[in-house]
Amino acid sequence: MPRAVRERQMMDAAVRTFGRRGYRAASMDEIAEVAGVSKPLVYLYLHSKEELFTACIRREAAALVAAVRAGVAGSDGEPDLPADGQLWAGLTAFFTHTAEHPDGWAVLHQQARTHGEPFAAEVAAMRDELVAFVTALIGVAARDARQDPAFSDRDLSALANALVGAAESLADWANHTPGVTAKEAAGTLMNFAWTGLGGLMAGHRWSRS
Amino acid sequence: MPRAVRERQMMDAAVRTFGRRGYRAASMDEIAEVAGVSKPLVYLYLHSKEELFTACIRREAAALVAAVRAGVAGSDGEPDLPADGQLWAGLTAFFTHTAEHPDGWAVLHQQARTHGEPFAAEVAAMRDELVAFVTALIGVAARDARQDPAFSDRDLSALANALVGAAESLADWANHTPGVTAKEAAGTLMNFAWTGLGGLMAGHRWSRS
């Protein structure tokens, strides 16, 4: 079996074990067993529990960011949707990915942030990338809408931070609430973020045009 | 000096040191020095670094929840504001408190969540309390608006989770962006959460009536 395939199996097993048991409780024995390989082979390929965990964080972070970017870009790679359509596509991709990879999301959002600085810094870098991406998205929407007075960079950054924080919180909620689908979570966040609570109370709902 | 006063001084010093240096790097020596007491006295009163940190988390969590509740309740203890006014009051209280207690917020939002389960669980309990409070607030607003079809408990819980996640994220942003005031952060979140991005793009802004 090629090394790359074996390594992916080990990482899959590690993400699953770290996500479900937590970083501290997860053992290299269990990870090797889940991966169906010997423990020395795990150490040979991935060196230590710390390095394995860091590799898991990096892989899961890259996969999540790629999923959101691909969702917004659409099938032809051209983001020609209107702003709310792009946001819907990005949020749907985000919640679909976190729902399909609950262990990966647990690694990123719970485990990596609760076990000290080097791991937390890895996740912070991914988060910064998502915030920058959302800031640009809202910026284009604001420019298209020819806002007057225009939103400042600080306004846009604040709104993007609010949106990303809301999405993270909802992904956790969705993964811990039985029966919630990715579309439902994305729809809730669109209604919240796009329509606003005031609009919702007045009977407005966001709908995909 | 009464024990309660001494203990408060030690806790103040500990929150400041944990918040600025981080849990791991903070030493009992430094905490004692900042508090102006001897290290044995810190151990006598607060037993260990873990117990001291746990006590800090509990105190800061209780203070933050109390500040938000007091903000919403208003000066006479009667929340007779309309829903958006209550939300504005609660958010203003939240961002005022996190801005005035940046070390306490760093302890709750960064340190307590990045150093393992017992500490993370303390913060999760506070967060659950805030989410329940916001869920009830949105529930009253929805009932007053006689929404048809009514919001389900799940809808309300999802919206509250989105709002709390957005607020946490913005508090971090505000505390790391020079010159942002609590009112500005609260105003951004009201515009985001109450008016919605769609409304903002259409030139609507939430304003305090």
Interface residues (C-beta under 8 A of the other chain):
Chain A: G22 R24 A83 D84 L87 Q110 R113 T114 H115 G116 E117 A120 I138 A141 A142 A145 Q147 D148 R154 D155 S157 A158 L159 N161 A162 L163 V164 G165 A166 A167 E168 S169 L170 D172 W173 A174 T177 V180 A185 T188 L189 N191 F192 A193 W194 T195 G196 L197 G198 G199 L200 M201 A202 G203 W206
Chain B: G22 R24 A83 D84 L87 Q110 R113 T114 H115 G116 E117 A120 I138 A141 A142 A145 Q147 D148 R154 D155 S157 A158 L159 N161 A162 L163 V164 G165 A166 A167 E168 S169 L170 D172 W173 A174 T177 V180 A185 T188 L189 N191 F192 A193 W194 T195 G196 L197 G198 G199 L200 M201 A202 G203 W206
